[in-house]
Amino acid sequence: MYVCDTCCYIPSAVVSRYVTVTNGCVVGTACRMNSKETLPENTIIYSPECKRYCKKVPLQVSLKCTYLFLIKDVTAKLMLWAPAN
């Protein structure tokens, strides 16, 4: 098994030694990967059937964007609840 940088494994995932995991990949819960293969960059593996989703944006960029949108939404809600001075 070969693992590149910035990969994420959920603890219950099983990846055999014949799988090459490239940059930005996520292997989700209940996934069992036993075949000899190389995952494309930024691939997300999920569900017991090992369904795949390839992201065009690297994971770190995607997470940063998600975080910024969350902060924007929370800030907007706090501004609505803030008492007027």
mmCIF file as gemmi writes it, N, C-alpha and C atoms, coordinates in Angstrom:
data_model
loop_
_atom_site.group_PDB
_atom_site.id
_atom_site.type_symbol
_atom_site.label_atom_id
_atom_site.label_alt_id
_atom_site.label_comp_id
_atom_site.label_asym_id
_atom_site.label_entity_id
_atom_site.label_seq_id
_atom_site.pdbx_PDB_ins_code
_atom_site.Cartn_x
_atom_site.Cartn_y
_atom_site.Cartn_z
_atom_site.occupancy
_atom_site.B_iso_or_equiv
_atom_site.pdbx_formal_charge
_atom_site.auth_seq_id
_atom_site.auth_asym_id
_atom_site.pdbx_PDB_model_num
ATOM 1 N N . MET Axp A 1 ? 0.843 -1.173 0 1 0 ? 1 A 1
ATOM 2 C CA . MET Axp A 1 ? 0 0 0 1 0 ? 1 A 1
ATOM 3 C C . MET Axp A 1 ? 0.884 1.229 0 1 0 ? 1 A 1
ATOM 4 N N . TYR Axp A 2 ? 0.554 2.185 -0.853 1 0 ? 2 A 1
ATOM 5 C CA . TYR Axp A 2 ? 1.277 3.442 -0.939 1 0 ? 2 A 1
ATOM 6 C C . TYR Axp A 2 ? 0.296 4.571 -0.676 1 0 ? 2 A 1
ATOM 7 N N . VAL Axp A 3 ? 0.637 5.467 0.231 1 0 ? 3 A 1
ATOM 8 C CA . VAL Axp A 3 ? -0.252 6.557 0.609 1 0 ? 3 A 1
ATOM 9 C C . VAL Axp A 3 ? 0.472 7.876 0.401 1 0 ? 3 A 1
ATOM 10 N N . CYS Axp A 4 ? -0.171 8.807 -0.309 1 0 ? 4 A 1
ATOM 11 C CA . CYS Axp A 4 ? 0.392 10.143 -0.524 1 0 ? 4 A 1
ATOM 12 C C . CYS Axp A 4 ? -0.054 11.085 0.588 1 0 ? 4 A 1
ATOM 13 N N . ASP Axp A 5 ? 0.214 12.359 0.404 1 0 ? 5 A 1
ATOM 14 C CA . ASP Axp A 5 ? -0.126 13.377 1.407 1 0 ? 5 A 1
ATOM 15 C C . ASP Axp A 5 ? -1.622 13.683 1.398 1 0 ? 5 A 1
ATOM 16 N N . THR Axp A 6 ? -2.063 14.297 2.451 1 0 ? 6 A 1
ATOM 17 C CA . THR Axp A 6 ? -3.416 14.847 2.622 1 0 ? 6 A 1
ATOM 18 C C . THR Axp A 6 ? -4.517 13.834 2.344 1 0 ? 6 A 1
ATOM 19 N N . CYS Axp A 7 ? -4.388 12.653 2.888 1 0 ? 7 A 1
ATOM 20 C CA . CYS Axp A 7 ? -5.435 11.635 2.764 1 0 ? 7 A 1
ATOM 21 C C . CYS Axp A 7 ? -6.153 11.516 4.11 1 0 ? 7 A 1
ATOM 22 N N . CYS Axp A 8 ? -7.388 11.062 4.056 1 0 ? 8 A 1
ATOM 23 C CA . CYS Axp A 8 ? -8.181 10.909 5.27 1 0 ? 8 A 1
ATOM 24 C C . CYS Axp A 8 ? -8.807 9.524 5.278 1 0 ? 8 A 1
ATOM 25 N N . TYR Axp A 9 ? -8.606 8.796 6.371 1 0 ? 9 A 1
ATOM 26 C CA . TYR Axp A 9 ? -9.199 7.475 6.539 1 0 ? 9 A 1
ATOM 27 C C . TYR Axp A 9 ? -10.112 7.489 7.754 1 0 ? 9 A 1
ATOM 28 N N . ILE Axp A 10 ? -11.319 6.987 7.59 1 0 ? 10 A 1
ATOM 29 C CA . ILE Axp A 10 ? -12.203 6.801 8.726 1 0 ? 10 A 1
ATOM 30 C C . ILE Axp A 10 ? -11.75 5.507 9.403 1 0 ? 10 A 1
ATOM 31 N N . PRO Axp A 11 ? -11.721 5.431 10.743 1 0 ? 11 A 1
ATOM 32 C CA . PRO Axp A 11 ? -11.132 4.279 11.426 1 0 ? 11 A 1
ATOM 33 C C . PRO Axp A 11 ? -11.683 2.911 11.021 1 0 ? 11 A 1
ATOM 34 N N . SER Axp A 12 ? -12.942 2.806 10.621 1 0 ? 12 A 1
ATOM 35 C CA . SER Axp A 12 ? -13.483 1.489 10.284 1 0 ? 12 A 1
ATOM 36 C C . SER Axp A 12 ? -13.253 1.103 8.822 1 0 ? 12 A 1
ATOM 37 N N . ALA Axp A 13 ? -12.532 1.919 8.063 1 0 ? 13 A 1
ATOM 38 C CA . ALA Axp A 13 ? -12.235 1.603 6.658 1 0 ? 13 A 1
ATOM 39 C C . ALA Axp A 13 ? -11.123 0.563 6.577 1 0 ? 13 A 1
ATOM 40 N N . VAL Axp A 14 ? -11.225 -0.306 5.566 1 0 ? 14 A 1
ATOM 41 C CA . VAL Axp A 14 ? -10.204 -1.326 5.352 1 0 ? 14 A 1
ATOM 42 C C . VAL Axp A 14 ? -9.636 -1.142 3.951 1 0 ? 14 A 1
ATOM 43 N N . VAL Axp A 15 ? -8.315 -0.925 3.875 1 0 ? 15 A 1
ATOM 44 C CA . VAL Axp A 15 ? -7.635 -0.728 2.592 1 0 ? 15 A 1
ATOM 45 C C . VAL Axp A 15 ? -6.501 -1.74 2.525 1 0 ? 15 A 1
ATOM 46 N N . SER Axp A 16 ? -6.497 -2.57 1.469 1 0 ? 16 A 1
ATOM 47 C CA . SER Axp A 16 ? -5.469 -3.602 1.355 1 0 ? 16 A 1
ATOM 48 C C . SER Axp A 16 ? -4.131 -3 0.932 1 0 ? 16 A 1
ATOM 49 N N . ARG Axp A 17 ? -3.1 -3.801 1.008 1 0 ? 17 A 1
ATOM 50 C CA . ARG Axp A 17 ? -1.765 -3.326 0.661 1 0 ? 17 A 1
ATOM 51 C C . ARG Axp A 17 ? -1.57 -3.153 -0.837 1 0 ? 17 A 1
ATOM 52 N N . TYR Axp A 18 ? -2.529 -3.596 -1.65 1 0 ? 18 A 1
ATOM 53 C CA . TYR Axp A 18 ? -2.425 -3.483 -3.1 1 0 ? 18 A 1
ATOM 54 C C . TYR Axp A 18 ? -3.015 -2.181 -3.634 1 0 ? 18 A 1
ATOM 55 N N . VAL Axp A 19 ? -3.581 -1.371 -2.769 1 0 ? 19 A 1
ATOM 56 C CA . VAL Axp A 19 ? -4.228 -0.122 -3.191 1 0 ? 19 A 1
ATOM 57 C C . VAL Axp A 19 ? -3.242 1.035 -3.032 1 0 ? 19 A 1
ATOM 58 N N . THR Axp A 20 ? -3.154 1.868 -4.067 1 0 ? 20 A 1
ATOM 59 C CA . THR Axp A 20 ? -2.354 3.084 -4.018 1 0 ? 20 A 1
ATOM 60 C C . THR Axp A 20 ? -3.307 4.259 -3.847 1 0 ? 20 A 1
ATOM 61 N N . VAL Axp A 21 ? -3.139 4.98 -2.756 1 0 ? 21 A 1
ATOM 62 C CA . VAL Axp A 21 ? -4.008 6.112 -2.446 1 0 ? 21 A 1
ATOM 63 C C . VAL Axp A 21 ? -3.235 7.394 -2.756 1 0 ? 21 A 1
ATOM 64 N N . THR Axp A 22 ? -3.766 8.204 -3.675 1 0 ? 22 A 1
ATOM 65 C CA . THR Axp A 22 ? -3.07 9.417 -4.102 1 0 ? 22 A 1
ATOM 66 C C . THR Axp A 22 ? -3.497 10.617 -3.26 1 0 ? 22 A 1
ATOM 67 N N . ASN Axp A 23 ? -3.011 11.798 -3.6 1 0 ? 23 A 1
ATOM 68 C CA . ASN Axp A 23 ? -3.257 13.022 -2.831 1 0 ? 23 A 1
ATOM 69 C C . ASN Axp A 23 ? -4.738 13.376 -2.746 1 0 ? 23 A 1
ATOM 70 N N . GLY Axp A 24 ? -5.158 13.796 -1.567 1 0 ? 24 A 1
ATOM 71 C CA . GLY Axp A 24 ? -6.495 14.324 -1.372 1 0 ? 24 A 1
ATOM 72 C C . GLY Axp A 24 ? -7.612 13.308 -1.333 1 0 ? 24 A 1
ATOM 73 N N . CYS Axp A 25 ? -7.305 12.04 -1.174 1 0 ? 25 A 1
ATOM 74 C CA . CYS Axp A 25 ? -8.349 11.009 -1.16 1 0 ? 25 A 1
ATOM 75 C C . CYS Axp A 25 ? -8.938 10.834 0.24 1 0 ? 25 A 1
ATOM 76 N N . VAL Axp A 26 ? -10.213 10.46 0.277 1 0 ? 26 A 1
ATOM 77 C CA . VAL Axp A 26 ? -10.905 10.173 1.528 1 0 ? 26 A 1
ATOM 78 C C . VAL Axp A 26 ? -11.526 8.792 1.407 1 0 ? 26 A 1
ATOM 79 N N . VAL Axp A 27 ? -11.234 7.919 2.361 1 0 ? 27 A 1
ATOM 80 C CA . VAL Axp A 27 ? -11.828 6.591 2.393 1 0 ? 27 A 1
ATOM 81 C C . VAL Axp A 27 ? -12.763 6.559 3.59 1 0 ? 27 A 1
ATOM 82 N N . GLY Axp A 28 ? -14.066 6.404 3.316 1 0 ? 28 A 1
ATOM 83 C CA . GLY Axp A 28 ? -15.093 6.522 4.337 1 0 ? 28 A 1
ATOM 84 C C . GLY Axp A 28 ? -15.353 5.258 5.118 1 0 ? 28 A 1
ATOM 85 N N . THR Axp A 29 ? -16.302 5.364 6.015 1 0 ? 29 A 1
ATOM 86 C CA . THR Axp A 29 ? -16.646 4.274 6.914 1 0 ? 29 A 1
ATOM 87 C C . THR Axp A 29 ? -17.232 3.079 6.157 1 0 ? 29 A 1
ATOM 88 N N . ALA Axp A 30 ? -16.972 1.894 6.644 1 0 ? 30 A 1
ATOM 89 C CA . ALA Axp A 30 ? -17.479 0.628 6.104 1 0 ? 30 A 1
ATOM 90 C C . ALA Axp A 30 ? -16.951 0.298 4.715 1 0 ? 30 A 1
ATOM 91 N N . CYS Axp A 31 ? -15.937 1 4.231 1 0 ? 31 A 1
ATOM 92 C CA . CYS Axp A 31 ? -15.37 0.694 2.91 1 0 ? 31 A 1
ATOM 93 C C . CYS Axp A 31 ? -14.302 -0.384 3.051 1 0 ? 31 A 1
ATOM 94 N N . ARG Axp A 32 ? -14.369 -1.354 2.157 1 0 ? 32 A 1
ATOM 95 C CA . ARG Axp A 32 ? -13.361 -2.416 2.099 1 0 ? 32 A 1
ATOM 96 C C . ARG Axp A 32 ? -12.792 -2.436 0.693 1 0 ? 32 A 1
ATOM 97 N N . MET Axp A 33 ? -11.539 -2.063 0.574 1 0 ? 33 A 1
ATOM 98 C CA . MET Axp A 33 ? -10.883 -2.015 -0.734 1 0 ? 33 A 1
ATOM 99 C C . MET Axp A 33 ? -9.821 -3.103 -0.774 1 0 ? 33 A 1
ATOM 100 N N . ASN Axp A 34 ? -10.097 -4.153 -1.547 1 0 ? 34 A 1
ATOM 101 C CA . ASN Axp A 34 ? -9.195 -5.299 -1.603 1 0 ? 34 A 1
ATOM 102 C C . ASN Axp A 34 ? -8.532 -5.492 -2.962 1 0 ? 34 A 1
ATOM 103 N N . SER Axp A 35 ? -8.997 -4.801 -3.98 1 0 ? 35 A 1
ATOM 104 C CA . SER Axp A 35 ? -8.457 -5.027 -5.324 1 0 ? 35 A 1
ATOM 105 C C . SER Axp A 35 ? -7.186 -4.214 -5.54 1 0 ? 35 A 1
ATOM 106 N N . LYS Axp A 36 ? -6.414 -4.604 -6.546 1 0 ? 36 A 1
ATOM 107 C CA . LYS Axp A 36 ? -5.194 -3.883 -6.889 1 0 ? 36 A 1
ATOM 108 C C . LYS Axp A 36 ? -5.587 -2.713 -7.774 1 0 ? 36 A 1
ATOM 109 N N . GLU Axp A 37 ? -5.436 -1.49 -7.252 1 0 ? 37 A 1
ATOM 110 C CA . GLU Axp A 37 ? -5.833 -0.308 -8.004 1 0 ? 37 A 1
ATOM 111 C C . GLU Axp A 37 ? -5.125 0.933 -7.485 1 0 ? 37 A 1
ATOM 112 N N . THR Axp A 38 ? -5.169 1.982 -8.282 1 0 ? 38 A 1
ATOM 113 C CA . THR Axp A 38 ? -4.653 3.288 -7.912 1 0 ? 38 A 1
ATOM 114 C C . THR Axp A 38 ? -5.811 4.272 -7.963 1 0 ? 38 A 1
ATOM 115 N N . LEU Axp A 39 ? -6.087 4.925 -6.854 1 0 ? 39 A 1
ATOM 116 C CA . LEU Axp A 39 ? -7.175 5.9 -6.809 1 0 ? 39 A 1
ATOM 117 C C . LEU Axp A 39 ? -6.724 7.205 -7.452 1 0 ? 39 A 1
ATOM 118 N N . PRO Axp A 40 ? -7.563 7.801 -8.296 1 0 ? 40 A 1
ATOM 119 C CA . PRO Axp A 40 ? -7.224 9.125 -8.836 1 0 ? 40 A 1
ATOM 120 C C . PRO Axp A 40 ? -7.182 10.159 -7.705 1 0 ? 40 A 1
ATOM 121 N N . GLU Axp A 41 ? -6.484 11.262 -7.932 1 0 ? 41 A 1
ATOM 122 C CA . GLU Axp A 41 ? -6.405 12.306 -6.911 1 0 ? 41 A 1
ATOM 123 C C . GLU Axp A 41 ? -7.786 12.856 -6.577 1 0 ? 41 A 1
ATOM 124 N N . ASN Axp A 42 ? -7.956 13.237 -5.313 1 0 ? 42 A 1
ATOM 125 C CA . ASN Axp A 42 ? -9.18 13.862 -4.798 1 0 ? 42 A 1
ATOM 126 C C . ASN Axp A 42 ? -10.413 12.977 -4.934 1 0 ? 42 A 1
ATOM 127 N N . THR Axp A 43 ? -10.246 11.674 -4.785 1 0 ? 43 A 1
ATOM 128 C CA . THR Axp A 43 ? -11.364 10.74 -4.854 1 0 ? 43 A 1
ATOM 129 C C . THR Axp A 43 ? -11.922 10.507 -3.455 1 0 ? 43 A 1
ATOM 130 N N . ILE Axp A 44 ? -13.244 10.446 -3.359 1 0 ? 44 A 1
ATOM 131 C CA . ILE Axp A 44 ? -13.907 10.125 -2.1 1 0 ? 44 A 1
ATOM 132 C C . ILE Axp A 44 ? -14.581 8.773 -2.27 1 0 ? 44 A 1
ATOM 133 N N . ILE Axp A 45 ? -14.257 7.832 -1.394 1 0 ? 45 A 1
ATOM 134 C CA . ILE Axp A 45 ? -14.849 6.495 -1.406 1 0 ? 45 A 1
ATOM 135 C C . ILE Axp A 45 ? -15.803 6.428 -0.215 1 0 ? 45 A 1
ATOM 136 N N . TYR Axp A 46 ? -17.049 6.012 -0.456 1 0 ? 46 A 1
ATOM 137 C CA . TYR Axp A 46 ? -18.035 5.971 0.624 1 0 ? 46 A 1
ATOM 138 C C . TYR Axp A 46 ? -18.973 4.789 0.441 1 0 ? 46 A 1
ATOM 139 N N . SER Axp A 47 ? -19.669 4.408 1.474 1 0 ? 47 A 1
ATOM 140 C CA . SER Axp A 47 ? -20.652 3.329 1.568 1 0 ? 47 A 1
ATOM 141 C C . SER Axp A 47 ? -19.997 1.951 1.492 1 0 ? 47 A 1
ATOM 142 N N . PRO Axp A 48 ? -20.682 0.915 1.969 1 0 ? 48 A 1
ATOM 143 C CA . PRO Axp A 48 ? -20.133 -0.439 1.912 1 0 ? 48 A 1
ATOM 144 C C . PRO Axp A 48 ? -19.88 -0.932 0.485 1 0 ? 48 A 1
ATOM 145 N N . GLU Axp A 49 ? -20.568 -0.358 -0.494 1 0 ? 49 A 1
ATOM 146 C CA . GLU Axp A 49 ? -20.348 -0.743 -1.9 1 0 ? 49 A 1
ATOM 147 C C . GLU Axp A 49 ? -19.148 -0.02 -2.506 1 0 ? 49 A 1
ATOM 148 N N . CYS Axp A 50 ? -18.47 0.8 -1.735 1 0 ? 50 A 1
ATOM 149 C CA . CYS Axp A 50 ? -17.31 1.581 -2.193 1 0 ? 50 A 1
ATOM 150 C C . CYS Axp A 50 ? -17.64 2.464 -3.395 1 0 ? 50 A 1
ATOM 151 N N . LYS Axp A 51 ? -18.727 3.19 -3.286 1 0 ? 51 A 1
ATOM 152 C CA . LYS Axp A 51 ? -19.076 4.145 -4.342 1 0 ? 51 A 1
ATOM 153 C C . LYS Axp A 51 ? -18.022 5.242 -4.369 1 0 ? 51 A 1
ATOM 154 N N . ARG Axp A 52 ? -17.832 5.836 -5.557 1 0 ? 52 A 1
ATOM 155 C CA . ARG Axp A 52 ? -16.761 6.813 -5.726 1 0 ? 52 A 1
ATOM 156 C C . ARG Axp A 52 ? -17.276 8.145 -6.222 1 0 ? 52 A 1
ATOM 157 N N . TYR Axp A 53 ? -16.598 9.172 -5.778 1 0 ? 53 A 1
ATOM 158 C CA . TYR Axp A 53 ? -16.895 10.525 -6.209 1 0 ? 53 A 1
ATOM 159 C C . TYR Axp A 53 ? -15.556 11.234 -6.371 1 0 ? 53 A 1
ATOM 160 N N . CYS Axp A 54 ? -15.277 11.738 -7.554 1 0 ? 54 A 1
ATOM 161 C CA . CYS Axp A 54 ? -14.019 12.446 -7.804 1 0 ? 54 A 1
ATOM 162 C C . CYS Axp A 54 ? -14.271 13.946 -7.756 1 0 ? 54 A 1
ATOM 163 N N . LYS Axp A 55 ? -13.584 14.613 -6.872 1 0 ? 55 A 1
ATOM 164 C CA . LYS Axp A 55 ? -13.719 16.059 -6.748 1 0 ? 55 A 1
ATOM 165 C C . LYS Axp A 55 ? -12.721 16.729 -7.687 1 0 ? 55 A 1
ATOM 166 N N . LYS Axp A 56 ? -13.139 17.82 -8.282 1 0 ? 56 A 1
ATOM 167 C CA . LYS Axp A 56 ? -12.239 18.576 -9.143 1 0 ? 56 A 1
ATOM 168 C C . LYS Axp A 56 ? -11.389 19.56 -8.335 1 0 ? 56 A 1
ATOM 169 N N . VAL Axp A 57 ? -11.877 19.923 -7.145 1 0 ? 57 A 1
ATOM 170 C CA . VAL Axp A 57 ? -11.166 20.851 -6.274 1 0 ? 57 A 1
ATOM 171 C C . VAL Axp A 57 ? -10.478 20.037 -5.183 1 0 ? 57 A 1
ATOM 172 N N . PRO Axp A 58 ? -9.214 20.33 -4.883 1 0 ? 58 A 1
ATOM 173 C CA . PRO Axp A 58 ? -8.544 19.596 -3.805 1 0 ? 58 A 1
ATOM 174 C C . PRO Axp A 58 ? -9.298 19.709 -2.486 1 0 ? 58 A 1
ATOM 175 N N . LEU Axp A 59 ? -9.15 18.705 -1.642 1 0 ? 59 A 1
ATOM 176 C CA . LEU Axp A 59 ? -9.896 18.615 -0.392 1 0 ? 59 A 1
ATOM 177 C C . LEU Axp A 59 ? -9.664 19.821 0.517 1 0 ? 59 A 1
ATOM 178 N N . GLN Axp A 60 ? -8.413 20.28 0.658 1 0 ? 60 A 1
ATOM 179 C CA . GLN Axp A 60 ? -8.148 21.399 1.553 1 0 ? 60 A 1
ATOM 180 C C . GLN Axp A 60 ? -8.879 22.652 1.095 1 0 ? 60 A 1
ATOM 181 N N . VAL Axp A 61 ? -8.882 22.912 -0.208 1 0 ? 61 A 1
ATOM 182 C CA . VAL Axp A 61 ? -9.563 24.087 -0.74 1 0 ? 61 A 1
ATOM 183 C C . VAL Axp A 61 ? -11.058 23.96 -0.506 1 0 ? 61 A 1
ATOM 184 N N . SER Axp A 62 ? -11.596 22.771 -0.729 1 0 ? 62 A 1
ATOM 185 C CA . SER Axp A 62 ? -13.021 22.54 -0.526 1 0 ? 62 A 1
ATOM 186 C C . SER Axp A 62 ? -13.403 22.74 0.939 1 0 ? 62 A 1
ATOM 187 N N . LEU Axp A 63 ? -12.591 22.219 1.869 1 0 ? 63 A 1
ATOM 188 C CA . LEU Axp A 63 ? -12.876 22.381 3.29 1 0 ? 63 A 1
ATOM 189 C C . LEU Axp A 63 ? -12.78 23.84 3.715 1 0 ? 63 A 1
ATOM 190 N N . LYS Axp A 64 ? -11.808 24.565 3.177 1 0 ? 64 A 1
ATOM 191 C CA . LYS Axp A 64 ? -11.685 25.978 3.511 1 0 ? 64 A 1
ATOM 192 C C . LYS Axp A 64 ? -12.9 26.752 3.019 1 0 ? 64 A 1
ATOM 193 N N . CYS Axp A 65 ? -13.37 26.455 1.822 1 0 ? 65 A 1
ATOM 194 C CA . CYS Axp A 65 ? -14.562 27.125 1.295 1 0 ? 65 A 1
ATOM 195 C C . CYS Axp A 65 ? -15.78 26.808 2.148 1 0 ? 65 A 1
ATOM 196 N N . THR Axp A 66 ? -15.939 25.554 2.545 1 0 ? 66 A 1
ATOM 197 C CA . THR Axp A 66 ? -17.055 25.159 3.398 1 0 ? 66 A 1
ATOM 198 C C . THR Axp A 66 ? -16.991 25.907 4.722 1 0 ? 66 A 1
ATOM 199 N N . TYR Axp A 67 ? -15.801 26 5.295 1 0 ? 67 A 1
ATOM 200 C CA . TYR Axp A 67 ? -15.622 26.718 6.553 1 0 ? 67 A 1
ATOM 201 C C . TYR Axp A 67 ? -15.996 28.193 6.399 1 0 ? 67 A 1
ATOM 202 N N . LEU Axp A 68 ? -15.562 28.829 5.308 1 0 ? 68 A 1
ATOM 203 C CA . LEU Axp A 68 ? -15.876 30.238 5.097 1 0 ? 68 A 1
ATOM 204 C C . LEU Axp A 68 ? -17.375 30.461 4.928 1 0 ? 68 A 1
ATOM 205 N N . PHE Axp A 69 ? -18.051 29.576 4.201 1 0 ? 69 A 1
ATOM 206 C CA . PHE Axp A 69 ? -19.501 29.706 4.049 1 0 ? 69 A 1
ATOM 207 C C . PHE Axp A 69 ? -20.203 29.531 5.402 1 0 ? 69 A 1
ATOM 208 N N . LEU Axp A 70 ? -19.718 28.603 6.225 1 0 ? 70 A 1
ATOM 209 C CA . LEU Axp A 70 ? -20.296 28.393 7.547 1 0 ? 70 A 1
ATOM 210 C C . LEU Axp A 70 ? -20.131 29.64 8.407 1 0 ? 70 A 1
ATOM 211 N N . ILE Axp A 71 ? -18.931 30.218 8.405 1 0 ? 71 A 1
ATOM 212 C CA . ILE Axp A 71 ? -18.67 31.434 9.174 1 0 ? 71 A 1
ATOM 213 C C . ILE Axp A 71 ? -19.579 32.567 8.702 1 0 ? 71 A 1
ATOM 214 N N . LYS Axp A 72 ? -19.758 32.677 7.375 1 0 ? 72 A 1
ATOM 215 C CA . LYS Axp A 72 ? -20.616 33.725 6.825 1 0 ? 72 A 1
ATOM 216 C C . LYS Axp A 72 ? -22.047 33.557 7.323 1 0 ? 72 A 1
ATOM 217 N N . ASP Axp A 73 ? -22.565 32.33 7.301 1 0 ? 73 A 1
ATOM 218 C CA . ASP Axp A 73 ? -23.932 32.071 7.747 1 0 ? 73 A 1
ATOM 219 C C . ASP Axp A 73 ? -24.106 32.332 9.241 1 0 ? 73 A 1
ATOM 220 N N . VAL Axp A 74 ? -23.157 31.888 10.041 1 0 ? 74 A 1
ATOM 221 C CA . VAL Axp A 74 ? -23.238 32.093 11.488 1 0 ? 74 A 1
ATOM 222 C C . VAL Axp A 74 ? -23.158 33.58 11.809 1 0 ? 74 A 1
ATOM 223 N N . THR Axp A 75 ? -22.26 34.292 11.148 1 0 ? 75 A 1
ATOM 224 C CA . THR Axp A 75 ? -22.124 35.734 11.378 1 0 ? 75 A 1
ATOM 225 C C . THR Axp A 75 ? -23.408 36.465 11.014 1 0 ? 75 A 1
ATOM 226 N N . ALA Axp A 76 ? -24.02 36.096 9.902 1 0 ? 76 A 1
ATOM 227 C CA . ALA Axp A 76 ? -25.271 36.739 9.491 1 0 ? 76 A 1
ATOM 228 C C . ALA Axp A 76 ? -26.37 36.499 10.52 1 0 ? 76 A 1
ATOM 229 N N . LYS Axp A 77 ? -26.458 35.279 11.064 1 0 ? 77 A 1
ATOM 230 C CA . LYS Axp A 77 ? -27.476 34.981 12.073 1 0 ? 77 A 1
ATOM 231 C C . LYS Axp A 77 ? -27.211 35.737 13.372 1 0 ? 77 A 1
ATOM 232 N N . LEU Axp A 78 ? -25.948 35.856 13.753 1 0 ? 78 A 1
ATOM 233 C CA . LEU Axp A 78 ? -25.61 36.602 14.961 1 0 ? 78 A 1
ATOM 234 C C . LEU Axp A 78 ? -25.933 38.081 14.804 1 0 ? 78 A 1
ATOM 235 N N . MET Axp A 79 ? -25.725 38.612 13.614 1 0 ? 79 A 1
ATOM 236 C CA . MET Axp A 79 ? -26.03 40.028 13.373 1 0 ? 79 A 1
ATOM 237 C C . MET Axp A 79 ? -27.53 40.272 13.496 1 0 ? 79 A 1
ATOM 238 N N . LEU Axp A 80 ? -28.351 39.313 13.116 1 0 ? 80 A 1
ATOM 239 C CA . LEU Axp A 80 ? -29.799 39.465 13.241 1 0 ? 80 A 1
ATOM 240 C C . LEU Axp A 80 ? -30.234 39.44 14.697 1 0 ? 80 A 1
ATOM 241 N N . TRP Axp A 81 ? -29.545 38.669 15.531 1 0 ? 81 A 1
ATOM 242 C CA . TRP Axp A 81 ? -29.926 38.525 16.922 1 0 ? 81 A 1
ATOM 243 C C . TRP Axp A 81 ? -29.279 39.565 17.824 1 0 ? 81 A 1
ATOM 244 N N . ALA Axp A 82 ? -28.303 40.299 17.318 1 0 ? 82 A 1
ATOM 245 C CA . ALA Axp A 82 ? -27.591 41.275 18.138 1 0 ? 82 A 1
ATOM 246 C C . ALA Axp A 82 ? -28.528 42.414 18.53 1 0 ? 82 A 1
ATOM 247 N N . PRO Axp A 83 ? -28.453 42.848 19.775 1 0 ? 83 A 1
ATOM 248 C CA . PRO Axp A 83 ? -29.303 43.97 20.191 1 0 ? 83 A 1
ATOM 249 C C . PRO Axp A 83 ? -28.874 45.268 19.508 1 0 ? 83 A 1
ATOM 250 N N . ALA Axp A 84 ? -29.838 46.1 19.186 1 0 ? 84 A 1
ATOM 251 C CA . ALA Axp A 84 ? -29.54 47.383 18.541 1 0 ? 84 A 1
ATOM 252 C C . ALA Axp A 84 ? -28.992 48.353 19.582 1 0 ? 84 A 1
ATOM 253 N N . ASN Axp A 85 ? -27.976 49.082 19.223 1 0 ? 85 A 1
ATOM 254 C CA . ASN Axp A 85 ? -27.376 50.071 20.145 1 0 ? 85 A 1
ATOM 255 C C . ASN Axp A 85 ? -27.955 51.43 19.928 1 0 ? 85 A 1
